[in-house]
Structures are given as structure tokens and as C-alpha cells.
């Protein structure tokens, strides 16, 4: 597989993006796929981890191709594989995870933005306008962000309960906050013969 030319001047400035692999869409082949295989080094992975708030990013691999579709459009298909370490949402201890995602982006040259007051969500959310530069590195980081667990939890980590009340008052329990807790208590009193 031939190495793809890297041209930082061809891509818009993205100083906070640690992984770059810009490809000018006008230079992509209209007959055969353009393949890419991104495996960033430790320093780049550390930069990505820092920008995403990860504790560590031991591995990241993004491999795929951009192939022509019809006369003017392109399809990016790739597989993202990563090992990440996040802080537990409860205890902050490190929580490792393995991620594997298939990534698809459709780049449409004659893209039309929805018009009017009521904008409906498109059926195909992988489609977007064909940009001047397609950056598989940026797509990899976006896919990584979307694949990350929102609330990583270490094994056995559970949210505790908090009982708080003014001095001399009984604390409110979780059951008291449920909408029908009062009715259940009333039913219990009536069935028990307590008419008060």
C-alpha cells in the first residue's frame, strides 16, 4: 500500500487536533479506493488522551478506505480499534475498556442543507457535504469520542445514598420521593383500620 501524501497546508488549521491525515478531495481517485492505515505513536496517543480527558490511550488503530461513489461522491469506511482508560464516574479509579467500531461517512458533492422552519432529521446521518479536505485522522477522533462510555464504572462501584434533614426532623427516604408513596402509606393506614 502506497503512503498517502501528508500536506498540513492543505487542511484547515486545527491546532487542538492531535491526529492529522488530511486528503484533498479533489486529489482523490475517481476510479479506485484511497486506503489509509493510521496507528499513532505514543506521543500522539498521549496528546489525544489529554485532549479527550482520558487517563490513557494505550492503543488506537484506524484502518479503511475512501472510495468513489458515482461520478462525484465518496464513501469513507473504516474500522476503529482502541484501548482506553477512563476515570470511574463514581470512585475515579482507572477503568480500562476495549472499543471496536465500524465507521461510515458519505460525502455528497451536491449536498443540500435542509430549508424551511421545520427541519427534519435525515434518515442517513452518515451523509454530509463533500469538504475540500477529508481528514481520516479527524474522523478517527470523532468516532473515538462517540464510542467512549459516558459513565465508566469500576467493578463494584455503586452510588451511595445520602440522608439529610434539619435537626430534629426525620430524613426523607428515596421511597418518600416517589410519586405514589403518599398513596401507598394512606392505603396501608386504611387497610390497617387506622382512620386517622
Buried (B, 14 or more C-beta within 10 A) or exposed (E): EEEBEEEEEBBEEBEEBBBBBBBBBEEBEEEEBBBBBBEBEEEBBBBBBEBBEBBBBBBBBBBBBBBBEEEEBBBBBBEBBBBBBBBBBBEEEBBEEEBEBEBBBBBBEEEEEEEEEEEEEEEEEEBEEBBEBBBBBBBBBBBBEEBBEEEBBBEEBEEEEEEEEEEEEEEEEEEEEEEEBEEEEEEEEEEEEEEE
